[in-house]
Amino acid sequence: MYVPGDRPEVVAKALRSGADIVLVDLEDAVSPERKGYARDATAELLSEPAPGPVPVHVRINGLDGPLAAADTRALAGLPGLSGLRLPKVDSAAALTRVVRWTAGSGLPDVPPLYALLESALGIENAFAIATAHPAVHGLALGEADLRAALGVTDDAGLAWPRGRVVVAAQAAGLAPPAQSVYPDVRDAEGLARSCAEGRALGFVGRCAIHPRQLPVIERAFLPTEREVANAEAILGAGTGSTGAAALPDGTFVDAAVVAGARRTLALARRR
């Protein structure tokens, strides 16, 4: 869940909201005159090894602006940081600048990096960004900026960028990306429909901007009872000596189907 870095009291609540990760935002959620305070408050929070019950990531300011390097150097070595979210990454070179900033600070290790793709160029370079450095742990879309850049007025216009990010993450051996935020915090039905569409495209989980969105997101991405039962039946059938088998209902089962069933049961354990 995203929370503004200049609101420490909101960050404290978010850490106990039920979110899997708290994303402290230094970029869009913070006005220019409060950027310095937000960085200092976030550094204070992360000075402890475990600032809360869930991991804390920080979205720094735009990589092409004057604040990103200072954000990185101030936060990258802190014991409570679990990851840096890098906005508006459009090339592998942009991402490796962050690696140089951490190296210039004398840090022994680069923290986990998560690249936000928010432009047409970023989408085109998705796989190169995903494989730019071993510290890259994930990709995500920044859909608000991407919509504006592309002139997209309907979700159908984002189908290809969304699929591209899912494919690039898989090809690079990264975890499936989480969906971008759903901006209307009062529209639970629309959020649920949008999550179902994202799940069908291969996304797992979603970023939120309000605690009331969290249970809707979790329900949408957890397997149904029927999906769990099917997965258990698949694993119970095995693949036999030929590497393939058929269920009593005639469904064909091979290694790929078994892998999918294991993923389903792994998600179901979150219930």
VOPAMI-908930 format. One record per residue: residue in one letter; y, z, x of N, C-alpha, C in turn. Coordinates in steps of 0.2 Angstrom, whole numbers, plus 2048, in hexadecimal, padded with zeros to 3 digits. Layout:
BEGIN
+---------+------+------+------+-------+-------+-------+------+------+------+
! residuo ! n.py ! n.pz ! n.px ! ca.py ! ca.pz ! ca.px ! c.py ! c.pz ! c.px !
+---------+------+------+------+-------+-------+-------+------+------+------+
!       A !    Y !    Z !    X !     Y !     Z !     X !    Y !    Z !    X !
...
+---------+------+------+------+-------+-------+-------+------+------+------+
//
This chain:
BEGIN
+---------+------+------+------+-------+-------+-------+------+------+------+
! residuo ! n.py ! n.pz ! n.px ! ca.py ! ca.pz ! ca.px ! c.py ! c.pz ! c.px !
+---------+------+------+------+-------+-------+-------+------+------+------+
!       M !  7FA !  800 !  804 !   800 !   800 !   800 !  806 !  800 !  804 !
!       Y !  80B !  7FC !  803 !   811 !   7FB !   806 !  816 !  801 !  804 !
!       V !  819 !  804 !  809 !   81E !   809 !   808 !  824 !  808 !  80D !
!       P !  82A !  809 !  80B !   830 !   808 !   80F !  830 !  80E !  815 !
!       G !  831 !  80B !  81B !   831 !   810 !   820 !  837 !  815 !  821 !
!       D !  83C !  813 !  81D !   842 !   818 !   81D !  842 !  81D !  817 !
!       R !  83C !  81E !  814 !   83B !   823 !   80F !  835 !  827 !  811 !
!       P !  835 !  82C !  815 !   830 !   830 !   818 !  82C !  833 !  812 !
!       E !  830 !  835 !  80D !   82D !   839 !   807 !  828 !  834 !  803 !
!       V !  82A !  82E !  803 !   826 !   829 !   7FF !  820 !  828 !  803 !
!       V !  821 !  827 !  80A !   81B !   826 !   80E !  816 !  82C !  80E !
!       A !  818 !  832 !  80E !   814 !   838 !   80D !  810 !  837 !  807 !
!       K !  813 !  835 !  801 !   80F !   835 !   7FB !  80A !  82F !  7FB !
!       A !  80C !  82A !  7FE !   807 !   824 !   7FF !  801 !  825 !  803 !
!       L !  802 !  82A !  808 !   7FC !   82C !   80C !  7F7 !  82F !  807 !
!       R !  7F8 !  832 !  802 !   7F4 !   835 !   7FD !  7F3 !  832 !  7F6 !
!       S !  7F5 !  82B !  7F6 !   7F5 !   828 !   7F0 !  7EE !  825 !  7EE !
!       G !  7E9 !  824 !  7F3 !   7E3 !   821 !   7F2 !  7E3 !  81A !  7F5 !
!       A !  7E8 !  818 !  7F8 !   7E8 !   812 !   7FC !  7E3 !  812 !  802 !
!       D !  7E0 !  80D !  804 !   7DC !   80D !   809 !  7E0 !  80D !  810 !
!       I !  7E6 !  809 !  810 !   7EA !   809 !   815 !  7F1 !  80A !  813 !
!       V !  7F5 !  80D !  816 !   7FD !   80E !   815 !  800 !  809 !  81A !
!       L !  804 !  804 !  817 !   808 !   800 !   81B !  80F !  802 !  81B !
!       V !  812 !  805 !  820 !   819 !   807 !   821 !  81D !  801 !  823 !
!       D !  822 !  7FF !  81E !   825 !   7F9 !   81F !  82C !  7FA !  823 !
!       L !  82D !  7F7 !  828 !   834 !   7F7 !   82B !  838 !  7F1 !  82A !
!       E !  835 !  7EC !  827 !   838 !   7E6 !   826 !  83C !  7E5 !  81F !
!       D !  839 !  7E2 !  81A !   83C !   7E0 !   814 !  83E !  7E6 !  810 !
!       A !  83A !  7EB !  810 !   83C !   7F1 !   80C !  841 !  7F6 !  80E !
!       V !  844 !  7F4 !  814 !   849 !   7F8 !   817 !  850 !  7F4 !  818 !
!       S !  855 !  7F7 !  816 !   85C !   7F4 !   817 !  85E !  7F4 !  81E !
!       P !  862 !  7EF !  820 !   864 !   7EF !   827 !  867 !  7F5 !  82A !
!       E !  86B !  7F9 !  827 !   86E !   7FF !   829 !  869 !  804 !  82A !
!       R !  863 !  804 !  827 !   85E !   809 !   828 !  858 !  808 !  82C !
!       K !  859 !  802 !  830 !   853 !   800 !   834 !  851 !  805 !  839 !
!       G !  857 !  807 !  83D !   856 !   80C !   842 !  852 !  812 !  840 !
!       Y !  855 !  815 !  83A !   852 !   81B !   838 !  84B !  81A !  836 !
!       A !  849 !  814 !  832 !   842 !   813 !   830 !  83E !  813 !  836 !
!       R !  840 !  810 !  83C !   83C !   810 !   842 !  83B !  817 !  845 !
!       D !  840 !  81B !  845 !   83F !   821 !   848 !  83B !  826 !  843 !
!       A !  83C !  825 !  83D !   838 !   829 !   838 !  830 !  827 !  838 !
!       T !  82F !  821 !  839 !   828 !   81F !   83A !  825 !  821 !  840 !
!       A !  829 !  821 !  846 !   827 !   823 !   84C !  825 !  82A !  84C !
!       E !  829 !  82E !  848 !   828 !   835 !   848 !  821 !  837 !  844 !
!       L !  820 !  833 !  83E !   81A !   833 !   83B !  814 !  832 !  83F !
!       L !  814 !  82D !  843 !   80F !   82A !   847 !  80E !  82E !  84D !
!       S !  812 !  833 !  84F !   811 !   837 !   855 !  80B !  83B !  855 !
!       E !  808 !  83C !  84F !   802 !   840 !   84E !  7FC !  83B !  84D !
!       P !  7F6 !  83D !  850 !   7F0 !   839 !   850 !  7EE !  837 !  849 !
!       A !  7EF !  83B !  844 !   7EC !   83A !   83E !  7F2 !  83C !  839 !
!       P !  7F7 !  838 !  837 !   7FC !   83A !   833 !  7FA !  83A !  82C !
!       G !  7F5 !  838 !  82A !   7F2 !   839 !   823 !  7EB !  838 !  822 !
!       P !  7E8 !  838 !  81C !   7E1 !   836 !   81B !  7DF !  82F !  81C !
!       V !  7E4 !  82A !  81C !   7E2 !   823 !   81D !  7E6 !  820 !  823 !
!       P !  7E3 !  81B !  825 !   7E7 !   817 !   82B !  7EE !  815 !  829 !
!       V !  7F2 !  815 !  82E !   7F9 !   813 !   82D !  7FB !  80D !  831 !
!       H !  7FD !  807 !  82E !   7FF !   801 !   831 !  807 !  801 !  830 !
!       V !  80A !  7FD !  835 !   811 !   7FC !   834 !  813 !  7F5 !  834 !
!       R !  817 !  7F3 !  82F !   819 !   7EC !   830 !  820 !  7EC !  833 !
!       I !  820 !  7E9 !  839 !   826 !   7E9 !   83D !  82B !  7E4 !  83A !
!       N !  831 !  7E3 !  83D !   836 !   7DE !   83B !  834 !  7D8 !  83E !
!       G !  837 !  7D2 !  83B !   835 !   7CB !   83D !  835 !  7CA !  844 !
!       L !  830 !  7C6 !  847 !   82F !   7C5 !   84E !  834 !  7C1 !  851 !
!       D !  838 !  7BD !  84D !   83D !   7B9 !   850 !  844 !  7BD !  84F !
!       G !  844 !  7C3 !  84E !   84B !   7C7 !   84D !  84B !  7CC !  853 !
!       P !  851 !  7CF !  853 !   853 !   7D4 !   858 !  84F !  7DB !  858 !
!       L !  84B !  7DC !  853 !   849 !   7E3 !   852 !  841 !  7E3 !  854 !
!       A !  83E !  7DE !  853 !   836 !   7DE !   854 !  834 !  7E1 !  85A !
!       A !  837 !  7DF !  860 !   835 !   7E2 !   866 !  836 !  7E9 !  867 !
!       A !  83B !  7EB !  865 !   83D !   7F3 !   865 !  838 !  7F6 !  860 !
!       D !  837 !  7F4 !  85A !   832 !   7F7 !   856 !  82B !  7F7 !  859 !
!       T !  829 !  7F2 !  85C !   822 !   7F2 !   860 !  822 !  7F7 !  865 !
!       R !  827 !  7F7 !  869 !   827 !   7FC !   86F !  827 !  803 !  86D !
!       A !  82B !  804 !  867 !   82B !   80B !   865 !  825 !  80E !  862 !
!       L !  821 !  809 !  85F !   81B !   80B !   85B !  814 !  80A !  85E !
!       A !  814 !  805 !  862 !   80D !   803 !   863 !  809 !  808 !  867 !
!       G !  80B !  80C !  86B !   807 !   811 !   86E !  806 !  818 !  86B !
!       L !  809 !  818 !  865 !   809 !   81F !   861 !  802 !  820 !  85E !
!       P !  7FF !  827 !  85F !   7F8 !   828 !   85D !  7F7 !  827 !  856 !
!       G !  7FC !  827 !  851 !   7FA !   827 !   84A !  7FA !  820 !  848 !
!       L !  7FC !  81B !  84C !   7FC !   814 !   84A !  7F5 !  811 !  84A !
!       S !  7F3 !  80E !  844 !   7ED !   80A !   843 !  7EE !  803 !  844 !
!       G !  7F4 !  800 !  843 !   7F5 !   7F9 !   843 !  7FC !  7F7 !  842 !
!       L !  7FE !  7F1 !  845 !   804 !   7EE !   844 !  803 !  7E8 !  840 !
!       R !  808 !  7E7 !  83B !   808 !   7E1 !   837 !  80E !  7DD !  839 !
!       L !  80C !  7D7 !  83B !   811 !   7D3 !   83E !  814 !  7CE !  839 !
!       P !  81A !  7CE !  837 !   81C !   7C9 !   831 !  81E !  7C3 !  834 !
!       K !  81D !  7BD !  830 !   820 !   7B7 !   832 !  81D !  7B4 !  838 !
!       V !  817 !  7B5 !  839 !   813 !   7B2 !   83F !  812 !  7AB !  83E !
!       D !  815 !  7A6 !  842 !   814 !   79F !   841 !  810 !  79C !  846 !
!       S !  80E !  79F !  84B !   80A !   79C !   851 !  807 !  7A1 !  855 !
!       A !  802 !  79F !  859 !   7FF !   7A4 !   85E !  804 !  7A7 !  863 !
!       A !  809 !  7A2 !  865 !   80E !   7A5 !   86A !  812 !  7AA !  867 !
!       A !  814 !  7AA !  861 !   817 !   7B0 !   85D !  814 !  7B6 !  85E !
!       L !  80D !  7B6 !  85C !   809 !   7BC !   85C !  808 !  7BF !  864 !
!       T !  807 !  7BA !  868 !   806 !   7BD !   86F !  80D !  7C0 !  872 !
!       R !  813 !  7BE !  86F !   819 !   7C2 !   871 !  818 !  7C9 !  870 !
!       V !  815 !  7CB !  86A !   814 !   7D2 !   869 !  80F !  7D5 !  86E !
!       V !  80A !  7D2 !  870 !   806 !   7D4 !   875 !  80A !  7D6 !  87C !
!       R !  80E !  7D1 !  87E !   812 !   7D2 !   884 !  817 !  7D8 !  883 !
!       W !  819 !  7D9 !  87D !   81E !   7DF !   87C !  81A !  7E6 !  87D !
!       T !  814 !  7E6 !  87B !   810 !   7EC !   87C !  80E !  7ED !  883 !
!       A !  80C !  7E7 !  886 !   80B !   7E8 !   88D !  811 !  7EA !  891 !
!       G !  817 !  7E7 !  88F !   81D !   7E9 !   893 !  81E !  7F1 !  892 !
!       S !  81B !  7F4 !  88D !   81D !   7FB !   88C !  818 !  7FF !  890 !
!       G !  813 !  7FC !  894 !   80E !   800 !   898 !  808 !  802 !  894 !
!       L !  807 !  800 !  88E !   802 !   802 !   88A !  7FB !  800 !  88C !
!       P !  7F6 !  804 !  88C !   7EF !   801 !   88F !  7EC !  7FC !  88A !
!       D !  7ED !  7FD !  884 !   7EA !   7F9 !   87F !  7EF !  7F6 !  87A !
!       V !  7EE !  7F1 !  877 !   7F2 !   7EE !   871 !  7EF !  7F0 !  86B !
!       P !  7F3 !  7F3 !  867 !   7F1 !   7F6 !   860 !  7EE !  7F0 !  85C !
!       P !  7EA !  7F1 !  857 !   7E8 !   7EC !   852 !  7EE !  7E8 !  84F !
!       L !  7EE !  7E2 !  84F !   7F3 !   7DE !   84D !  7F1 !  7DA !  846 !
!       Y !  7F5 !  7D9 !  841 !   7F4 !   7D6 !   83B !  7F9 !  7D1 !  83A !
!       A !  7F8 !  7CA !  83A !   7FD !   7C5 !   839 !  7FE !  7C3 !  832 !
!       L !  804 !  7C3 !  830 !   806 !   7C1 !   82A !  809 !  7BA !  82A !
!       L !  806 !  7B6 !  826 !   807 !   7AF !   826 !  80C !  7AD !  820 !
!       E !  812 !  7AB !  822 !   817 !   7AB !   81C !  81B !  7A4 !  81C !
!       S !  818 !  79F !  820 !   81C !   799 !   821 !  816 !  793 !  821 !
!       A !  818 !  78D !  820 !   814 !   787 !   820 !  811 !  787 !  827 !
!       L !  815 !  788 !  82C !   812 !   788 !   833 !  80D !  78D !  834 !
!       G !  80E !  793 !  832 !   80A !   798 !   833 !  803 !  797 !  830 !
!       I !  803 !  794 !  82A !   7FD !   792 !   826 !  7F9 !  78C !  82A !
!       E !  7FD !  787 !  82D !   7FA !   782 !   831 !  7F7 !  785 !  837 !
!       N !  7F9 !  78A !  83A !   7F7 !   78D !   840 !  7F3 !  793 !  83F !
!       A !  7F0 !  794 !  839 !   7EC !   79A !   837 !  7E7 !  79C !  83C !
!       F !  7E2 !  797 !  83E !   7DD !   799 !   842 !  7DF !  79A !  849 !
!       A !  7E4 !  796 !  84C !   7E7 !   798 !   853 !  7EA !  79F !  853 !
!       I !  7ED !  7A1 !  84E !   7F0 !   7A8 !   84E !  7EA !  7AD !  84D !
!       A !  7E5 !  7AC !  849 !   7E0 !   7B0 !   849 !  7DC !  7B1 !  84F !
!       T !  7DC !  7AC !  853 !   7D8 !   7AD !   85A !  7DD !  7AD !  860 !
!       A !  7E3 !  7AF !  85F !   7E8 !   7AF !   864 !  7E7 !  7B5 !  869 !
!       H !  7E4 !  7BA !  867 !   7E3 !   7C0 !   86B !  7DD !  7C5 !  868 !
!       P !  7D9 !  7C8 !  86C !   7D4 !   7CC !   869 !  7D7 !  7D2 !  865 !
!       A !  7DD !  7D4 !  866 !   7E0 !   7D9 !   862 !  7E2 !  7D7 !  85B !
!       V !  7E1 !  7D0 !  859 !   7E2 !   7CE !   852 !  7DD !  7D0 !  84E !
!       H !  7DE !  7D5 !  849 !   7D9 !   7D7 !   845 !  7D9 !  7D4 !  83E !
!       G !  7DE !  7D1 !  83C !   7DE !   7CE !   835 !  7E4 !  7C9 !  834 !
!       L !  7E3 !  7C5 !  82F !   7E8 !   7C1 !   82C !  7EA !  7C3 !  825 !
!       A !  7F0 !  7C1 !  823 !   7F2 !   7C2 !   81C !  7F8 !  7BD !  81A !
!       L !  7F9 !  7BC !  814 !   7FE !   7B8 !   812 !  804 !  7BC !  810 !
!       G !  80A !  7B9 !  811 !   810 !   7BC !   80F !  812 !  7B7 !  809 !
!       E !  810 !  7B8 !  803 !   811 !   7B3 !   7FE !  818 !  7B2 !  7FC !
!       A !  81C !  7B7 !  7FC !   823 !   7B6 !   7F9 !  827 !  7B1 !  7FD !
!       D !  827 !  7B2 !  804 !   82A !   7AD !   808 !  827 !  7A6 !  808 !
!       L !  820 !  7A6 !  808 !   81D !   7A0 !   808 !  81F !  79C !  801 !
!       R !  81F !  79F !  7FC !   821 !   79C !   7F5 !  828 !  799 !  7F6 !
!       A !  82D !  79D !  7F9 !   833 !   79A !   7FA !  834 !  794 !  7FE !
!       A !  830 !  794 !  804 !   830 !   78F !   809 !  82D !  789 !  806 !
!       L !  828 !  789 !  802 !   824 !   783 !   7FF !  827 !  781 !  7F9 !
!       G !  82B !  785 !  7F6 !   82E !   783 !   7EF !  829 !  784 !  7EA !
!       V !  824 !  788 !  7EB !   81E !   789 !   7E6 !  821 !  78D !  7E0 !
!       T !  81F !  78B !  7DA !   821 !   78E !   7D4 !  81B !  791 !  7D0 !
!       D !  815 !  78F !  7D2 !   80F !   791 !   7CF !  80A !  793 !  7D4 !
!       D !  805 !  798 !  7D2 !   800 !   79A !   7D6 !  7FC !  795 !  7D9 !
!       A !  7FB !  78F !  7D5 !   7F7 !   78A !   7D7 !  7F9 !  787 !  7DD !
!       G !  800 !  787 !  7DE !   802 !   784 !   7E5 !  801 !  788 !  7EB !
!       L !  7FE !  78E !  7EA !   7FC !   793 !   7EF !  7F4 !  792 !  7F1 !
!       A !  7F1 !  78F !  7ED !   7E9 !   78F !   7ED !  7E7 !  78D !  7F4 !
!       W !  7EA !  787 !  7F7 !   7E8 !   785 !   7FE !  7EA !  78A !  803 !
!       P !  7F0 !  78C !  803 !   7F2 !   791 !   809 !  7ED !  798 !  808 !
!       R !  7EC !  79A !  802 !   7E7 !   7A0 !   801 !  7E0 !  79E !  804 !
!       G !  7DE !  798 !  802 !   7D7 !   797 !   805 !  7D7 !  796 !  80C !
!       R !  7DC !  793 !  80F !   7DD !   792 !   816 !  7DD !  798 !  81A !
!       V !  7E0 !  79D !  818 !   7E0 !   7A4 !   81B !  7D9 !  7A7 !  81B !
!       V !  7D6 !  7A7 !  815 !   7CF !   7A9 !   815 !  7CA !  7A6 !  81A !
!       V !  7CB !  79F !  81A !   7C6 !   79C !   81E !  7C8 !  79D !  826 !
!       A !  7CE !  79D !  827 !   7D0 !   79F !   82E !  7CE !  7A5 !  831 !
!       A !  7CF !  7AA !  82C !   7CC !   7B1 !   82E !  7C5 !  7B1 !  82F !
!       Q !  7C1 !  7AE !  82B !   7BA !   7AE !   82C !  7B8 !  7AA !  832 !
!       A !  7BB !  7A4 !  833 !   7BA !   7A0 !   839 !  7BB !  7A4 !  840 !
!       A !  7C0 !  7A9 !  83F !   7C2 !   7AD !   845 !  7BE !  7B3 !  846 !
!       G !  7B9 !  7B4 !  841 !   7B5 !   7BA !   841 !  7B9 !  7C1 !  83F !
!       L !  7BE !  7C0 !  83B !   7C2 !   7C5 !   839 !  7C0 !  7C7 !  831 !
!       A !  7C2 !  7CD !  82F !   7C0 !   7CF !   829 !  7C4 !  7CB !  823 !
!       P !  7C1 !  7CA !  81D !   7C5 !   7C6 !   818 !  7CC !  7C9 !  817 !
!       P !  7D1 !  7C5 !  816 !   7D8 !   7C8 !   815 !  7D8 !  7CB !  80E !
!       A !  7DD !  7CF !  80E !   7DF !   7D2 !   808 !  7E5 !  7CE !  804 !
!       Q !  7E5 !  7CE !  7FE !   7EA !   7CA !   7FA !  7F1 !  7CD !  7FC !
!       S !  7F6 !  7C8 !  7FB !   7FD !   7CA !   7FB !  7FE !  7CF !  7F5 !
!       V !  804 !  7D2 !  7F5 !   806 !   7D6 !   7F0 !  807 !  7D3 !  7E9 !
!       Y !  806 !  7D6 !  7E4 !   808 !   7D4 !   7DD !  80F !  7D7 !  7DB !
!       P !  814 !  7D4 !  7DA !   81B !   7D7 !   7DA !  81C !  7DB !  7D4 !
!       D !  819 !  7D9 !  7CE !   81B !   7DD !   7C8 !  816 !  7E3 !  7C7 !
!       V !  819 !  7E9 !  7C9 !   815 !   7EF !   7C8 !  813 !  7F1 !  7C1 !
!       R !  816 !  7EE !  7BC !   815 !   7F0 !   7B5 !  810 !  7EC !  7B2 !
!       D !  80E !  7E6 !  7B5 !   809 !   7E1 !   7B2 !  802 !  7E2 !  7B5 !
!       A !  7FF !  7E7 !  7B2 !   7F8 !   7E9 !   7B4 !  7F3 !  7E3 !  7B3 !
!       E !  7F4 !  7E0 !  7AD !   7EF !   7DB !   7AB !  7F0 !  7D5 !  7AF !
!       G !  7F7 !  7D3 !  7B1 !   7F8 !   7CD !   7B5 !  7F5 !  7CF !  7BC !
!       L !  7F6 !  7D5 !  7BF !   7F3 !   7D7 !   7C5 !  7EC !  7D6 !  7C5 !
!       A !  7E8 !  7D8 !  7C0 !   7E1 !   7D8 !   7C0 !  7DF !  7D1 !  7C0 !
!       R !  7E2 !  7CC !  7BC !   7E0 !   7C5 !   7BC !  7E1 !  7C2 !  7C3 !
!       S !  7E7 !  7C4 !  7C6 !   7E8 !   7C1 !   7CD !  7E3 !  7C3 !  7D2 !
!       C !  7E1 !  7CA !  7D1 !   7DC !   7CC !   7D6 !  7D6 !  7C9 !  7D5 !
!       A !  7D4 !  7C7 !  7CF !   7CE !   7C4 !   7CD !  7CE !  7BD !  7D1 !
!       E !  7D3 !  7B9 !  7D0 !   7D4 !   7B3 !   7D3 !  7D4 !  7B3 !  7DB !
!       G !  7D7 !  7B8 !  7DE !   7D7 !   7B9 !   7E5 !  7D0 !  7BB !  7E7 !
!       R !  7CC !  7BF !  7E3 !   7C5 !   7C1 !   7E5 !  7C1 !  7BA !  7E5 !
!       A !  7C2 !  7B6 !  7E0 !   7BE !   7B0 !   7E0 !  7C0 !  7AB !  7E6 !
!       L !  7C6 !  7AC !  7E9 !   7C7 !   7A8 !   7EF !  7C5 !  7AB !  7F5 !
!       G !  7C2 !  7B1 !  7F5 !   7C0 !   7B4 !   7FB !  7C4 !  7BA !  7FE !
!       F !  7C9 !  7BC !  7FB !   7CD !   7C2 !   7FD !  7C9 !  7C8 !  7FB !
!       V !  7CA !  7CD !  7FF !   7C7 !   7D4 !   7FE !  7CD !  7D9 !  7FE !
!       G !  7CF !  7DC !  7F8 !   7D4 !   7E1 !   7F8 !  7DB !  7DD !  7F7 !
!       R !  7E0 !  7E2 !  7F7 !   7E6 !   7DF !   7F5 !  7EC !  7E4 !  7F8 !
!       C !  7F1 !  7E2 !  7FA !   7F7 !   7E6 !   7FB !  7FA !  7E8 !  7F5 !
!       A !  7FD !  7EE !  7F5 !   800 !   7F1 !   7EF !  807 !  7F3 !  7F1 !
!       I !  80B !  7F4 !  7EC !   812 !   7F6 !   7ED !  814 !  7FC !  7E8 !
!       H !  80F !  7FE !  7E4 !   80F !   804 !   7E0 !  809 !  808 !  7DF !
!       P !  808 !  80E !  7DF !   802 !   811 !   7DE !  7FE !  80F !  7D8 !
!       R !  802 !  80E !  7D2 !   7FE !   80C !   7CC !  7FA !  805 !  7CD !
!       Q !  7FC !  801 !  7D2 !   7F8 !   7FB !   7D3 !  7F1 !  7FC !  7D6 !
!       L !  7F0 !  802 !  7D9 !   7EA !   803 !   7DD !  7E4 !  803 !  7D9 !
!       P !  7E3 !  807 !  7D4 !   7DD !   807 !   7D0 !  7DB !  800 !  7CD !
!       V !  7E0 !  7FC !  7CB !   7DF !   7F5 !   7C9 !  7DC !  7F1 !  7CE !
!       I !  7DF !  7F1 !  7D4 !   7DD !   7EE !   7DA !  7D5 !  7F0 !  7DB !
!       E !  7D4 !  7F6 !  7DC !   7CD !   7F8 !   7DE !  7C8 !  7F6 !  7D9 !
!       R !  7CA !  7F7 !  7D2 !   7C5 !   7F4 !   7CD !  7C4 !  7ED !  7CE !
!       A !  7C9 !  7E9 !  7CF !   7C8 !   7E2 !   7CF !  7C4 !  7DF !  7D5 !
!       F !  7C4 !  7E3 !  7DB !   7C0 !   7E1 !   7E0 !  7B9 !  7E4 !  7E1 !
!       L !  7B8 !  7E9 !  7DD !   7B1 !   7EC !   7DE !  7AC !  7E8 !  7DA !
!       P !  7A6 !  7E8 !  7DC !   7A1 !   7E4 !   7D8 !  7A0 !  7E7 !  7D1 !
!       T !  79E !  7E3 !  7CD !   79C !   7E5 !   7C6 !  795 !  7E8 !  7C6 !
!       E !  793 !  7EB !  7C1 !   78C !   7EE !   7C1 !  787 !  7E8 !  7C1 !
!       R !  789 !  7E3 !  7BE !   784 !   7DD !   7BE !  784 !  7DA !  7C5 !
!       E !  789 !  7DA !  7C9 !   789 !   7D7 !   7CF !  785 !  7DB !  7D4 !
!       V !  786 !  7E2 !  7D3 !   782 !   7E7 !   7D7 !  77A !  7E6 !  7D6 !
!       A !  779 !  7E5 !  7CF !   772 !   7E5 !   7CE !  76F !  7DE !  7D0 !
!       N !  773 !  7D9 !  7D0 !   770 !   7D2 !   7D3 !  76F !  7D3 !  7DB !
!       A !  774 !  7D6 !  7DE !   774 !   7D7 !   7E5 !  76D !  7DB !  7E7 !
!       E !  76C !  7E1 !  7E3 !   766 !   7E5 !   7E5 !  760 !  7E1 !  7E4 !
!       A !  760 !  7DC !  7DE !   75A !   7D8 !   7DD !  759 !  7D3 !  7E3 !
!       I !  75E !  7D1 !  7E6 !   75E !   7CC !   7EB !  75B !  7CF !  7F1 !
!       L !  75D !  7D5 !  7F3 !   75B !   7D9 !   7F9 !  754 !  7DB !  7F8 !
!       G !  752 !  7DD !  7F2 !   74B !   7DF !   7F0 !  746 !  7D9 !  7F1 !
!       A !  749 !  7D3 !  7F0 !   744 !   7CD !   7F0 !  742 !  7CB !  7F7 !
!       G !  747 !  7CC !  7FC !   746 !   7CA !   803 !  746 !  7C3 !  804 !
!       T !  745 !  7C0 !  80A !   745 !   7B9 !   80B !  73E !  7B6 !  80D !
!       G !  739 !  7BB !  80E !   733 !   7B8 !   80F !  732 !  7B5 !  816 !
!       S !  72C !  7B3 !  818 !   72B !   7B0 !   81E !  72F !  7A9 !  81F !
!       T !  730 !  7A6 !  81A !   734 !   79F !   81A !  73B !  7A0 !  81B !
!       G !  73E !  7A6 !  81A !   745 !   7A7 !   81A !  748 !  7A6 !  814 !
!       A !  745 !  7A5 !  80F !   747 !   7A4 !   808 !  742 !  7A6 !  803 !
!       A !  745 !  7A8 !  7FD !   741 !   7AA !   7F7 !  744 !  7A9 !  7F1 !
!       A !  741 !  7AA !  7EB !   743 !   7A9 !   7E5 !  742 !  7AF !  7E1 !
!       L !  748 !  7B1 !  7DD !   747 !   7B7 !   7D8 !  743 !  7B5 !  7D2 !
!       P !  741 !  7BA !  7CE !   73D !   7B8 !   7C8 !  741 !  7B3 !  7C3 !
!       D !  747 !  7B4 !  7C3 !   74B !   7AF !   7BF !  74C !  7A8 !  7C2 !
!       G !  749 !  7A7 !  7C8 !   74A !   7A0 !   7CB !  74F !  7A0 !  7D0 !
!       T !  754 !  7A5 !  7D0 !   759 !   7A4 !   7D5 !  757 !  7A4 !  7DC !
!       F !  759 !  79F !  7E0 !   757 !   79E !   7E7 !  75B !  7A3 !  7EB !
!       V !  757 !  7A6 !  7F0 !   75A !   7AB !   7F5 !  759 !  7A9 !  7FC !
!       D !  75E !  7A8 !  800 !   75D !   7A7 !   807 !  762 !  7AC !  80B !
!       A !  762 !  7AB !  811 !   766 !   7B0 !   815 !  76D !  7B0 !  813 !
!       A !  770 !  7AB !  811 !   777 !   7AB !   810 !  778 !  7AF !  809 !
!       V !  773 !  7AE !  804 !   774 !   7B2 !   7FE !  773 !  7BA !  7FF !
!       V !  76E !  7BB !  804 !   76D !   7C2 !   806 !  773 !  7C5 !  809 !
!       A !  776 !  7C2 !  80D !   77C !   7C4 !   810 !  782 !  7C6 !  80B !
!       G !  782 !  7C1 !  806 !   787 !   7C3 !   801 !  785 !  7C9 !  7FD !
!       A !  77F !  7CA !  7FC !   77D !   7D0 !   7F8 !  77E !  7D6 !  7FC !
!       R !  77D !  7D6 !  802 !   77F !   7DC !   806 !  786 !  7DD !  806 !
!       R !  78B !  7D8 !  806 !   792 !   7D9 !   806 !  793 !  7DD !  7FF !
!       T !  790 !  7DA !  7FA !   791 !   7DD !   7F3 !  790 !  7E4 !  7F3 !
!       L !  78A !  7E6 !  7F5 !   788 !   7ED !   7F5 !  78C !  7F2 !  7FA !
!       A !  78F !  7EF !  7FF !   793 !   7F2 !   804 !  79A !  7F4 !  800 !
!       L !  79C !  7EF !  7FC !   7A2 !   7F1 !   7F8 !  7A1 !  7F6 !  7F2 !
!       A !  79B !  7F5 !  7F0 !   799 !   7F9 !   7EA !  799 !  801 !  7EC !
!       R !  798 !  802 !  7F2 !   797 !   809 !   7F5 !  79E !  80D !  7F4 !
!       R !  7A3 !  809 !  7F3 !   7AA !   80C !   7F3 !  7AB !  810 !  7EC !
!       R !  7A6 !  80E !  7E7 !   7A7 !   811 !   7E0 !  7A7 !  819 !  7E1 !
+---------+------+------+------+-------+-------+-------+------+------+------+
//
